[in-house]
Amino acid sequence: MKDPYEILGVERTASEAAIQSAYRKLAKRHHPDVNPGKPEAEEKFKEIASAYALLSDSEKRARFDRGEIDASGAERSPERSFYRNYGNDAARTKYRAAGNPGGAYRGDINLDDLDLESIFGDSLRGRAQHGPMRAKGYDMRYALTVDFLDAAKGAVKRLTLPDGSTLDVTVPAGLKDGQVLRLKGKGEPGIGPDGNSGPPGDALIEVSVAPHPYFRRDGNDVVLDLPITLKEAVRGAKIEVPTLSGPVTITVPPKSIDGKRLRLRGRGIAGGNQDVLLKVVLPSEDEPELAAFLEGWSPQHPFDPRAGLKS
């Protein structure tokens, strides 16, 4: 597998914040919803998510850096090396018992000679009194990117894990970008006397919210920029606008200026509002009649719109 640092494009000394920033940038660029019909984007997204899942877990990252696990999180066979593997015969003679050239090294330990009760007495007695020891499994960290509307309204998303298995994640309504969801008991299995009977760890899922083409979030409010024509701004109009729960009709008052804010109460997230910001847009093509009218037009009530900029 590829090096997770190379996948995210960060240095091995990168901070947690730098790794998170790199992941979010790449995840939003390669998310399948942003690249419909492109299987290569989906594979790239899975690769990015897998790399972030490893590097965002400080313990797994440290183990990977030490070479104890590979990029998939699988254990690597430890290389056990002892001093005797590297010393020559001359060097090893000083470790042999005097008068016994073929005897054991002084560094060797005969387990039969150890008094385990004196060393581990309290621990052994404690285990006898309280039963076999069980260790909780490790928590597992994953990354998930969801649509803006799914985060706002709630959804159930299926997360594909690096080993090919899946996990159904309930995204609560109103979830924010960067929020971490905890799924109890969905981490690694615990360790017990039978090898797999300890309590399992949890799954920690960091969720990134993909940007929406025209909605943006401000707390629990949703903001929408609404383009309107010059005629609609001057004379007023009734216009259909999108909301999280479907289109509604709003009234643009006459003489509306660019940047005017109209509020739709209760149309935001978790009881918030939707703010509609009016953006006056001029025609892209020439309008000779409009130009001729403005050329000969004299306002009945002249004013200076830049009066506040003068010193």
Secondary structure as GFF3:
##gff-version 3
##sequence-region A 1 311
A	DSSP	alpha_helix	4	8	.	.	.	ID=ss1
A	DSSP	alpha_helix	16	30	.	.	.	ID=ss2
A	DSSP	alpha_helix	39	55	.	.	.	ID=ss3
A	DSSP	alpha_helix	58	65	.	.	.	ID=ss4
A	DSSP	three_ten_helix	83	85	.	.	.	ID=ss5
A	DSSP	alpha_helix	89	92	.	.	.	ID=ss6
A	DSSP	three_ten_helix	93	95	.	.	.	ID=ss7
A	DSSP	three_ten_helix	111	113	.	.	.	ID=ss8
A	DSSP	alpha_helix	116	130	.	.	.	ID=ss9
A	DSSP	beta_strand	140	146	.	.	.	ID=ss10
A	DSSP	alpha_helix	148	153	.	.	.	ID=ss11
A	DSSP	beta_strand	155	160	.	.	.	ID=ss12
A	DSSP	beta_strand	166	171	.	.	.	ID=ss13
A	DSSP	beta_strand	180	183	.	.	.	ID=ss14
A	DSSP	beta_strand	203	209	.	.	.	ID=ss15
A	DSSP	beta_strand	215	218	.	.	.	ID=ss16
A	DSSP	beta_strand	221	229	.	.	.	ID=ss17
A	DSSP	alpha_helix	230	235	.	.	.	ID=ss18
A	DSSP	beta_strand	237	241	.	.	.	ID=ss19
A	DSSP	beta_strand	248	252	.	.	.	ID=ss20
A	DSSP	beta_strand	261	264	.	.	.	ID=ss21
A	DSSP	beta_strand	274	281	.	.	.	ID=ss22
A	DSSP	alpha_helix	288	296	.	.	.	ID=ss23
A	DSSP	three_ten_helix	307	309	.	.	.	ID=ss24
###
